[in-house]
Amino acid sequence: MKEKTKFLLLIGAFITCCYMPWENPIIRRSGLEAFLMLQEYTREHVLVCLIPAFFIAGAISVFISQAAVLKYFGHKANKILSYAVASVSGAILAVCSCTVLPLFAGIYIRGAGIGPASAFLYSGPAINVLAITMTAQILGWKLGLARAVCAIIFAIITGLLMTFFFKKDDVNRTKGELYLQDEDNKKRSLTQDAIYIATMVFILIFAAFAKPSATSGKLWQTIFDFKWHITGLLLISLIVMIKNWFVKDERIEWINASWGFMKQIFPLLGVGVLFAGFFLGRPGNSALIPEAYIQNLVGGNSLSANLFASVTGSFMYFATLTEVPIIQGLLGAGMGRGPALALLLSGPALSLPNMLVIGGVLGIKKTVFFSIIIITLSTIAGMIYGNIIG
């Protein structure tokens, strides 16, 4: 963060502290809701959800070579494989909406096709492993699953449409080759890396396993009863892997990468939760913005509600994970499930600052088409999901 930005934030905080009309009962209630929402997040989501996810993201960023993934984006690569890699790269690279921009610019300028590059640009922040985990944990597994599946499908469709519309421009571009690092000196096998990361994923799943309802069945109740036993065994297995498969420098690098994610995201998430609680309140608890206002704009599952959510999300800037508490507050205030998905699909992938950066790489015409594709697909997905869920 630039020093000028820090200074302006401090000035803003000072003015807020001096002139916030806490004597107003609505303001007092909104302030209380903000901190109650932050308390709820801290108690229910940080230890069992966020902490394991940070370590997974750190491991992915350190032990899975980005070069090994990006090599499939070149113009000589198999198209099916290229789009498949691009569409799930968000989960593999664990990048946020700001981190994906220089990666996208690099692979596009160095020869990646407009299709795979666009698919990567969308999937990078949309399938962020932390964001998907938080969505499923806090907003429900159905919305989390819908977000993950739609994001992968949208990445492929977006890439194919960008290729269709701009194929001639793509052919005329200078074709370059992506530089690939030599990985022959790697001591572990790909299988070992996969087992190591999969173990952490299972730790996250079982640690965050919620108590099932009475009608869910005996199997789910049994898993819940023994979830900490299973988690403990997985932790022991993970410790053995870390001790035997990794050298000291690698372990330090992994911890540093995980800590980097924590430093980057925790402050933004905390601020996002406070703002969401202050303006929207917790589910079932009103705050500053009247619930009737939200219900009129994005309530139900109409075309206008889904389109409004998609367009609004595409211009707003969501720091990583902050879209989750914001949408949690909107859902509690009357937002429909369809518009919620539409906002989740368009918001993290697009923003006005992102559009400006993308425009500098692709040009205005391609950027406009890319944005229209995302908004349209998000609106359609929201309406379909809203009709299915009811």
MOMOTA-V117581 format. One record per backbone hydrogen bond with DSSP energy under -0.5 kcal/mol. CO is the residue of the C=O (numbers start at 1). NH is the residue of the N-H. If there is no record, write none. Layout:
{{CO | NH} {CO | NH}}
This chain:
{{2 | 6} {3 | 7} {4 | 8} {5 | 9} {6 | 10} {7 | 11} {8 | 12} {9 | 13} {10 | 14} {11 | 15} {12 | 16} {13 | 17} {14 | 18} {15 | 19} {16 | 20} {20 | 22} {21 | 24} {24 | 28} {25 | 29} {26 | 30} {27 | 31} {28 | 32} {29 | 33} {30 | 34} {31 | 35} {32 | 36} {33 | 37} {34 | 38} {35 | 39} {36 | 40} {37 | 41} {38 | 42} {39 | 43} {40 | 44} {41 | 45} {41 | 46} {42 | 47} {45 | 49} {45 | 50} {46 | 51} {49 | 53} {50 | 54} {51 | 55} {52 | 56} {53 | 57} {54 | 58} {55 | 59} {56 | 60} {57 | 61} {58 | 62} {59 | 63} {60 | 64} {63 | 65} {65 | 69} {66 | 70} {67 | 71} {69 | 72} {70 | 73} {71 | 74} {73 | 113} {74 | 77} {78 | 82} {79 | 83} {80 | 84} {81 | 85} {82 | 86} {83 | 87} {84 | 88} {85 | 88} {85 | 89} {86 | 89} {88 | 91} {88 | 92} {89 | 93} {90 | 94} {90 | 129} {96 | 100} {98 | 102} {99 | 103} {100 | 104} {101 | 105} {102 | 106} {103 | 107} {104 | 108} {105 | 109} {106 | 110} {107 | 112} {108 | 111} {113 | 117} {114 | 118} {115 | 119} {116 | 120} {117 | 121} {118 | 122} {119 | 123} {120 | 124} {121 | 125} {122 | 126} {123 | 127} {125 | 128} {128 | 132} {129 | 133} {130 | 134} {131 | 135} {132 | 136} {133 | 137} {134 | 138} {134 | 139} {135 | 139} {135 | 140} {136 | 140} {140 | 144} {141 | 145} {142 | 146} {143 | 147} {144 | 148} {145 | 149} {146 | 150} {147 | 151} {148 | 152} {149 | 153} {150 | 154} {151 | 155} {152 | 156} {153 | 157} {154 | 158} {155 | 159} {156 | 160} {157 | 161} {158 | 162} {159 | 163} {160 | 164} {161 | 165} {162 | 166} {164 | 167} {166 | 170} {167 | 171} {168 | 172} {169 | 173} {170 | 173} {174 | 176} {183 | 186} {189 | 193} {190 | 194} {191 | 195} {192 | 196} {193 | 197} {194 | 198} {195 | 199} {196 | 200} {197 | 201} {198 | 202} {199 | 203} {200 | 204} {201 | 205} {202 | 206} {203 | 207} {204 | 208} {206 | 209} {213 | 216} {217 | 221} {218 | 222} {219 | 223} {220 | 224} {221 | 225} {222 | 226} {224 | 227} {226 | 230} {227 | 231} {228 | 232} {229 | 233} {230 | 234} {231 | 235} {232 | 236} {233 | 237} {234 | 238} {235 | 239} {236 | 240} {237 | 241} {238 | 242} {239 | 243} {240 | 244} {241 | 245} {242 | 246} {247 | 251} {248 | 252} {249 | 253} {250 | 254} {251 | 255} {252 | 256} {253 | 257} {254 | 258} {255 | 259} {256 | 260} {257 | 261} {258 | 262} {259 | 263} {260 | 264} {261 | 265} {262 | 266} {263 | 267} {265 | 269} {266 | 270} {267 | 271} {268 | 272} {269 | 273} {270 | 274} {271 | 275} {272 | 276} {273 | 277} {274 | 278} {275 | 279} {276 | 280} {276 | 281} {277 | 281} {278 | 288} {279 | 289} {282 | 285} {289 | 287} {290 | 293} {290 | 294} {291 | 295} {292 | 296} {293 | 297} {294 | 298} {295 | 299} {298 | 336} {299 | 302} {300 | 339} {302 | 306} {303 | 307} {304 | 308} {305 | 309} {306 | 310} {307 | 311} {308 | 312} {309 | 313} {310 | 314} {311 | 315} {312 | 315} {312 | 316} {315 | 352} {316 | 318} {317 | 319} {319 | 322} {319 | 323} {321 | 324} {321 | 325} {322 | 326} {323 | 327} {324 | 328} {325 | 329} {326 | 330} {327 | 331} {328 | 332} {329 | 333} {330 | 335} {331 | 334} {332 | 284} {336 | 340} {337 | 341} {338 | 342} {339 | 343} {340 | 344} {341 | 345} {342 | 346} {343 | 347} {344 | 348} {346 | 350} {351 | 355} {352 | 356} {353 | 357} {354 | 358} {355 | 359} {356 | 360} {357 | 361} {358 | 361} {358 | 362} {358 | 363} {359 | 363} {363 | 367} {364 | 368} {365 | 369} {366 | 370} {367 | 371} {368 | 372} {369 | 373} {370 | 374} {371 | 375} {372 | 376} {373 | 377} {374 | 378} {375 | 379} {376 | 380} {377 | 381} {378 | 382} {379 | 383} {380 | 384} {381 | 385} {382 | 386} {383 | 387} {384 | 388} {385 | 389} {386 | 390}}
